[in-house]
Amino acid sequence: MSGQGSTGNVICAIASFIYPGLGQLAQGRFIAAAIFFVMATVLWFLLMGWIIHIWATLDAALFRA
């Protein structure tokens, strides 16, 4: 992945939109992926998971390698 705005980051942002953490996992950021995955799972039980979805999507899209 090249950097912010690259095709790879757009694909990772879409993956994170599908489920938070997938985009970070595709970028090779395993700890961030685990954190987003766990936070989204917990917060969806409290009906607040949409916050993590937006945050994970923006994090994957704006990541600079």
Long-range contacts (C-beta under 8 A, 24 or more apart in sequence): 1-27, 1-63, 1-65, 2-65, 3-64, 3-65, 4-61, 4-62, 4-63, 4-64, 9-60, 9-61, 9-62, 9-63, 10-61, 12-60, 12-61, 12-63, 13-57, 13-58, 13-60, 13-61, 15-60, 16-53, 16-56, 16-57, 16-59, 16-60, 17-53, 17-56, 17-57, 20-49, 20-52, 20-53, 20-55, 20-56, 20-57, 21-56, 23-56, 23-57, 23-59, 23-60, 23-61, 24-56, 24-59, 24-60, 24-63, 26-60, 27-60, 27-63, 27-65, 29-63, 32-59
